Amino acid sequence: MQRFPPIPLTAIVAACAVLATADRGASQVPLGIRTASGLTVTPVYEGWYRNPDGTFSLSFGYFNRNFEEVVEIAPGPGNRLEPADLDGLQPTRFHPRRHWGVFAVTVPADFGDRTVVWTIDFRGERYSIPGSLHTDWEIDALEGEAGAGNTPPVLAFAEGGPEGAGPGGIWSQAVEAKAGEPVAVSVWARDDGRGRTGRATRSAIDLTWFKHQGPGEITFSEDSGEAPITGGRMTTMATFEKPGDYVLRVRANDASGVSSAGHAQCCWTNGFVRVRVTH
């Protein structure tokens, strides 16, 4: 497969800016000034990759310009995916600064030259980014980082169950919980143990849990555990502030030490858990 050089973040942000449909003066701050809050969020298209079944996955991330503020944008006109039948996969919580490969949209083998558009309309500014199967945007998220053969970790939500890898990852069956009462969420993880040089390095997979969607705060236990590269189970306790429908995201980083950044997106996998929280 033909490889392409990394696409600088500056180019991605510039592309997003071109698609903005509102005055962006309020969001521009001088270089060197760290603004804690009050700024906007831009969706980012990371690229697409091929799935073994012939479909394609389009990977998206975001850039929250704030250095401290965690932004919440509910699904709807201000946070939407188009076509409408794909809407609902995007996050509603945005942590400060740049986050790569937060979710992916799977499209059929005959998707052709159509696009998936993610729009965020927030604080009077609208940003839309289209994702397409243009050849310049192909990434090797599943096949291994170019030159190293490093592949992302593999996640499952049941021992011996279905597995997923890459930004699109895998979704679990729905979990039931009660507000204020911790619920255990487990994942099984394994990895090839390769680093950026293609050699075996450290022997653990790092997990980080996020609130992806939901109406209230979520508290995760500090000790989520680690799994050896030969495979293992990791469990975290999640406590939900209020009733409602939530989606948790777990990011598994592999032995390369790459923290969810880079063009190839070789080195991490997302897992998603739907949770129905009652009183």
C-alpha positions in Angstrom: 0.0 0.0 0.0 1.3 3.4 -0.8 2.3 5.5 2.2 1.9 9.2 2.6 3.9 11.6 4.8 2.4 12.8 8.1 -0.1 15.6 7.8 0.9 18.5 10.1 -1.6 19.6 12.7 -1.3 23.1 11.4 -2.6 22.0 8.0 -5.5 20.1 9.6 -6.5 23.1 11.8 -6.2 25.4 8.7 -8.5 23.1 6.7 -11.0 23.2 9.6 -10.9 27.0 9.6 -11.7 27.2 5.9 -14.9 25.4 6.6 -16.0 27.6 9.4 -19.2 29.6 8.6 -19.1 32.2 11.3 -16.8 35.0 12.3 -13.9 33.5 14.2 -12.3 36.6 15.6 -13.3 35.8 19.2 -11.4 32.4 19.1 -8.1 33.7 17.8 -5.6 34.4 20.6 -2.0 35.6 20.3 0.7 32.9 20.4 2.0 32.2 23.9 -1.2 33.1 25.7 -2.7 30.2 27.5 -6.5 30.7 27.7 -8.2 28.7 30.4 -11.7 28.8 29.1 -14.3 30.5 26.9 -13.0 29.4 23.5 -14.4 27.0 20.9 -14.0 23.4 19.7 -13.1 22.3 16.2 -13.9 18.8 14.8 -11.0 17.1 13.0 -10.9 14.5 10.3 -7.9 12.2 10.8 -8.2 9.9 7.8 -9.7 6.6 6.7 -8.6 3.0 6.8 -9.7 -0.3 5.3 -11.5 -3.0 7.4 -11.1 -6.7 6.8 -14.7 -7.1 5.7 -14.3 -4.6 2.8 -15.9 -1.6 4.6 -14.0 1.6 5.5 -13.6 3.5 8.8 -13.4 7.3 8.9 -11.5 8.5 12.0 -12.3 11.8 13.7 -10.8 13.7 16.6 -11.2 17.2 17.9 -9.3 20.3 19.1 -10.6 22.1 22.2 -8.8 25.4 22.2 -9.1 25.9 26.0 -6.3 24.9 28.2 -8.4 24.0 31.2 -12.1 24.0 30.4 -13.9 20.7 29.7 -16.6 21.5 27.2 -20.0 19.8 27.0 -22.0 20.0 23.7 -25.2 18.0 23.6 -26.1 16.1 20.5 -28.4 18.0 18.2 -28.0 21.0 15.9 -24.8 22.1 17.8 -23.1 18.7 17.6 -24.1 16.5 14.7 -23.0 14.0 12.1 -24.4 13.9 8.6 -25.8 11.7 7.0 -28.3 11.6 9.8 -28.2 7.8 10.1 -24.6 8.0 11.3 -25.4 10.7 13.9 -24.8 9.8 17.6 -21.3 8.3 17.5 -19.6 11.6 18.2 -18.5 12.7 21.7 -20.5 15.2 23.7 -17.6 15.9 26.2 -14.5 17.6 24.9 -11.3 17.6 27.1 -8.8 20.5 26.7 -6.5 20.6 23.7 -6.0 18.2 20.8 -7.4 14.6 21.0 -6.7 12.2 18.1 -8.8 9.4 16.8 -11.6 9.6 19.4 -14.2 7.7 17.3 -14.7 6.3 13.8 -17.6 6.0 11.4 -17.9 2.8 9.4 -19.1 3.2 5.8 -19.9 0.5 3.2 -17.5 -0.7 0.5 -19.4 1.2 -2.2 -19.3 4.6 -0.3 -17.4 6.1 -3.3 -16.9 9.9 -3.2 -19.6 10.6 -0.6 -18.7 12.4 2.6 -19.4 12.2 6.4 -19.6 15.7 7.8 -19.2 16.5 11.5 -20.4 20.0 12.6 -19.9 21.7 15.9 -21.8 25.0 16.4 -20.8 26.5 19.8 -20.4 29.9 21.2 -21.5 31.6 18.1 -19.1 29.8 15.8 -19.7 26.9 13.5 -17.1 24.5 12.2 -17.8 21.6 9.8 -15.2 19.0 8.7 -15.9 16.5 5.9 -14.5 13.0 5.9 -14.0 11.2 2.6 -12.2 8.3 1.0 -9.8 10.5 -0.9 -6.5 8.7 -1.4 -4.5 11.4 0.3 -6.3 10.6 3.6 -5.6 6.9 3.8 -4.0 5.8 7.1 -2.6 2.5 8.3 -4.4 2.3 11.6 -4.8 -1.5 11.5 -2.0 -2.8 9.3 0.9 -1.6 11.3 2.9 1.6 11.6 4.9 2.1 8.4 8.5 0.9 8.9 7.9 -0.7 12.3 5.1 -3.2 11.8 3.5 -2.0 15.1 -0.2 -2.8 15.3 -2.7 -1.4 17.8 -3.9 -3.3 20.9 -6.9 -5.6 20.6 -9.9 -5.1 22.9 -12.8 -7.3 23.8 -15.6 -7.0 26.4 -15.9 -10.7 27.1 -13.2 -13.3 27.4 -13.0 -15.0 24.1 -15.6 -12.6 22.7 -15.6 -10.4 19.6 -12.5 -8.2 19.3 -11.8 -4.7 17.9 -8.8 -2.6 17.1 -8.0 0.9 16.0 -9.9 4.2 16.4 -13.2 2.5 15.6 -12.5 -0.2 18.1 -15.4 -2.2 19.5 -18.7 -1.6 21.2 -19.9 -3.6 24.2 -23.4 -4.8 25.0 -25.4 -2.3 27.1 -24.7 -2.2 30.9 -27.2 -1.3 33.6 -26.3 0.9 36.5 -27.8 3.0 39.3 -27.0 6.6 40.0 -24.5 6.9 42.8 -23.6 3.2 42.9 -20.3 2.0 41.4 -20.5 -0.5 38.6 -17.7 -2.7 37.4 -16.7 -2.5 33.7 -14.1 -5.0 32.4 -12.2 -5.2 29.1 -9.8 -7.9 27.9 -6.7 -6.6 26.1 -3.7 -8.0 24.2 -1.0 -6.4 22.1 1.9 -7.4 19.8 4.4 -5.9 22.2 6.2 -3.9 19.5 7.4 -0.3 19.9 8.0 2.4 17.4 11.2 0.6 16.2 9.3 -2.7 15.7 11.0 -4.3 18.7 9.4 -5.6 21.8 9.5 -3.0 24.6 7.5 -2.6 27.8 5.0 -5.3 28.6 1.8 -3.5 29.5 -1.2 -1.9 27.9 -2.2 1.4 29.4 -5.9 2.2 29.8 -7.6 5.6 30.1 -11.3 5.9 30.6 -13.4 8.9 29.4 -17.0 10.0 29.4 -17.9 10.0 25.8 -21.6 11.0 26.1 -24.0 11.5 28.9 -26.0 14.0 31.0 -23.9 13.9 34.2 -20.4 13.5 35.7 -18.8 10.0 35.9 -16.1 9.1 38.4 -13.7 6.3 37.5 -11.6 4.4 40.0 -8.0 5.5 39.9 -6.6 2.0 39.7 -7.8 0.6 36.4 -5.0 -1.9 36.1 -2.7 -3.0 33.3 -2.7 -6.1 31.1 0.4 -8.0 30.0 0.9 -8.1 26.2 0.0 -11.8 26.3 -3.5 -10.8 27.3 -5.4 -10.0 30.4 -8.5 -8.5 32.0 -8.7 -4.9 33.3 -11.6 -3.6 35.4 -12.6 -0.1 36.4 -15.4 1.1 38.7 -17.6 3.8 37.2 -20.0 5.9 39.3 -22.6 8.0 37.6 -23.9 11.3 39.1 -27.4 11.2 37.7 -29.7 8.9 35.7 -29.7 8.9 31.9 -28.0 7.2 28.9 -24.2 7.3 28.8 -21.4 6.1 26.6 -18.0 5.4 28.2 -14.8 5.3 26.1 -11.7 3.3 27.1 -8.5 4.1 25.2 -5.9 1.3 25.2 -2.3 2.5 24.3 0.2 0.0 23.3 3.9 -0.6 24.1 5.1 2.1 21.7 4.4 4.9 24.3 2.6 6.9 21.7 -0.2 8.8 23.5 -3.0 8.7 20.8 -1.2 11.0 18.4 0.3 10.7 14.9 -0.6 10.3 11.3 -0.7 6.5 11.1 -2.8 6.1 14.3 -1.2 2.7 14.7 -0.9 2.6 18.5 -4.2 2.7 20.3 -7.6 1.2 20.3 -11.0 2.6 21.5 -13.6 0.6 23.3 -17.1 2.0 23.9 -19.7 1.0 26.5 -23.3 2.1 26.5 -24.7 2.4 30.0 -28.4 3.0 31.1 -28.4 4.6 34.5 -31.5 4.6 36.6 -32.4 6.0 40.0 
